[in-house]
């Protein structure tokens, strides 16, 4: 009886982290779906020297990291279970290299886009990443402002082709539109969103 109890306890200890991981991931995914539908309603953050930061919801970053970790685990489990199958051996392909390369490229592409915050200042716009070069656009260099009616994105393009994108996952769309209106003035395009952005 004691051995059975110990066996059950060990099974619970083994499965508890897995269940907790999937429960947390499911909750985060539901929140992300809601954010993608209604937008990130958190207010922009005031920084020093009059700068304003439009950051993604922390759950967006958590979801990306969890999905990256979960994908890595799935790739390794799949490889371990299938590498000795007759089909794998018949093709004689280095599947470990193929899977790891594919996963690595996908993970790098995902992580390079984190967190993509936008900082607005008197000089212009700056999109900040953790692991790659920042994008900068001066106010005088803006040649196009495009607003996605369906996905809620606002894309600012400079004369040299640099693009900065404010998506639903970044904070405070109303405040971002207000900043564009204040700095661009009469240079705004005809289709600039006519949302209730005044009076903030």
C-alpha positions in Angstrom: 0.0 0.0 0.0 2.8 2.4 0.9 4.4 1.8 -2.5 1.2 2.5 -4.3 0.8 5.8 -2.3 4.3 6.8 -3.1 3.8 5.9 -6.8 0.7 8.1 -6.9 2.5 11.0 -5.2 5.3 10.7 -7.7 2.9 10.7 -10.6 1.2 13.8 -9.2 4.5 15.5 -8.8 5.4 14.6 -12.4 2.2 15.8 -14.0 1.5 18.9 -11.8 4.1 21.1 -13.6 2.8 20.0 -17.0 -0.8 20.7 -16.0 0.1 24.1 -14.5 2.0 25.0 -17.6 -0.9 24.3 -19.9 -3.4 26.0 -17.5 -1.3 29.1 -17.4 -0.8 29.0 -21.2 -4.5 28.6 -21.8 -5.3 31.6 -19.6 -2.7 33.7 -21.3 -3.9 32.7 -24.8 -7.5 33.7 -23.8 -6.2 37.1 -22.6 -4.2 37.6 -25.8 -7.3 36.8 -27.9 -9.2 39.4 -25.9 -6.4 42.0 -26.4 -6.3 41.2 -30.2 -10.1 41.8 -30.3 -10.5 45.0 -28.2 -6.9 46.3 -28.1 -4.5 46.9 -25.2 -6.4 49.4 -23.1 -3.5 50.0 -20.6 -2.5 53.7 -20.6 0.8 54.8 -22.1 3.6 55.5 -19.6 5.2 58.9 -19.2 9.0 58.8 -19.2 11.6 61.4 -18.6 12.1 64.5 -20.8 8.5 64.4 -22.0 8.8 61.1 -23.7 5.8 58.7 -23.8 6.1 54.9 -24.1 3.5 52.7 -25.7 4.5 49.2 -24.5 2.9 45.8 -25.1 0.9 44.0 -22.4 3.2 41.9 -20.3 1.1 38.9 -21.0 1.9 39.3 -24.7 5.6 38.9 -23.9 4.9 36.0 -21.5 2.8 34.2 -24.1 5.6 34.5 -26.7 8.1 33.1 -24.3 5.8 30.3 -23.1 5.0 29.4 -26.7 8.6 29.3 -27.6 9.4 27.0 -24.7 6.5 24.8 -25.4 7.4 24.5 -29.1 11.0 23.6 -28.1 9.6 20.8 -25.8 7.3 19.5 -28.5 10.1 19.4 -31.1 12.4 17.4 -28.8 9.6 15.0 -27.7 8.6 14.4 -31.4 12.2 13.8 -32.4 12.9 11.4 -29.5 9.7 9.3 -30.4 10.2 9.3 -34.1 13.9 9.3 -34.8 14.1 5.4 -34.7 11.0 4.8 -36.9 11.6 2.9 -40.1 10.5 5.9 -42.2 13.1 8.1 -40.7 15.8 5.6 -41.1 14.8 4.8 -44.7 15.1 8.4 -45.8 18.5 8.7 -44.1 18.0 12.4 -43.4 19.6 14.2 -40.3 16.2 14.9 -38.8 17.6 16.3 -35.6 19.3 19.0 -37.6 16.2 19.7 -39.7 13.9 20.0 -36.7 16.3 22.0 -34.6 17.1 24.4 -37.4 13.4 25.0 -38.2 12.6 25.6 -34.6 15.6 27.8 -34.0 14.7 30.0 -37.0 11.1 30.3 -35.8 12.2 31.1 -32.2 14.7 33.7 -33.3 12.2 35.4 -35.5 9.7 35.5 -32.6 12.1 36.7 -30.0 13.6 39.4 -32.3 10.2 41.2 -32.4 10.1 41.5 -28.6 8.9 43.8 -27.1 8.6 46.4 -29.9 7.6 49.2 -27.7 7.1 52.7 -29.2 8.5 55.8 -27.6 7.2 59.2 -28.7 9.3 62.3 -28.1 9.7 65.8 -29.5 12.3 64.5 -32.0 10.1 61.7 -33.4 9.2 58.1 -33.0 11.4 55.2 -31.9 10.5 51.5 -31.9 12.5 49.6 -29.3 13.4 45.9 -29.4 15.4 43.7 -27.0 17.6 41.9 -29.4 17.9 44.0 -32.6 18.4 47.5 -33.8 15.9 50.2 -32.9 13.9 51.9 -35.6 13.7 55.7 -35.6 11.6 58.2 -37.6 11.8 61.9 -37.2 8.6 63.9 -37.5 9.8 65.8 -40.6 10.7 62.5 -42.3 7.2 61.0 -42.2 5.8 60.4 -45.6 2.8 58.2 -44.9 0.5 57.3 -42.0 -1.7 54.3 -42.8 -4.4 53.0 -40.5 -5.7 49.5 -40.7 -9.4 49.7 -40.4 -9.9 46.0 -39.5 -6.8 45.1 -37.5 -6.4 48.5 -35.7 -2.8 49.0 -36.7 -1.2 52.3 -37.4 1.8 52.2 -39.7 4.1 55.2 -40.0 6.6 55.2 -42.9 9.6 57.5 -43.3 11.2 58.8 -46.5 13.9 56.1 -46.3 11.3 53.3 -46.1 11.5 52.7 -42.3 8.2 51.5 -40.9 7.0 51.8 -37.3 3.8 49.9 -36.4 1.5 50.5 -33.5 -0.6 47.3 -33.2 -3.5 46.3 -31.0 -1.0 44.7 -28.6 0.6 48.1 -27.8 -0.9 50.3 -25.2 -3.2 53.3 -25.6 -4.2 53.6 -29.2 -6.1 56.9 -28.5 -3.1 58.5 -26.9 -0.9 57.4 -29.8 -3.3 58.9 -32.4 -3.4 62.1 -30.3 0.4 62.4 -30.3 0.5 61.9 -34.1 -2.2 64.6 -34.5 -0.3 67.1 -32.2 3.1 66.6 -33.9 2.0 66.2 -37.5 -0.7 68.8 -37.5 -1.9 69.6 -41.1 0.3 66.9 -42.6 -2.1 64.1 -41.5 -3.6 62.1 -44.4 -7.2 62.4 -45.4 -8.0 58.9 -44.0 -6.5 59.5 -40.6 -8.8 57.9 -38.0 -11.5 60.2 -37.0 -11.9 58.7 -33.5 -12.8 60.5 -30.3 -9.1 61.2 -29.5 -9.4 64.8 -28.2 -9.9 65.8 -24.7 -7.4 63.4 -23.1 
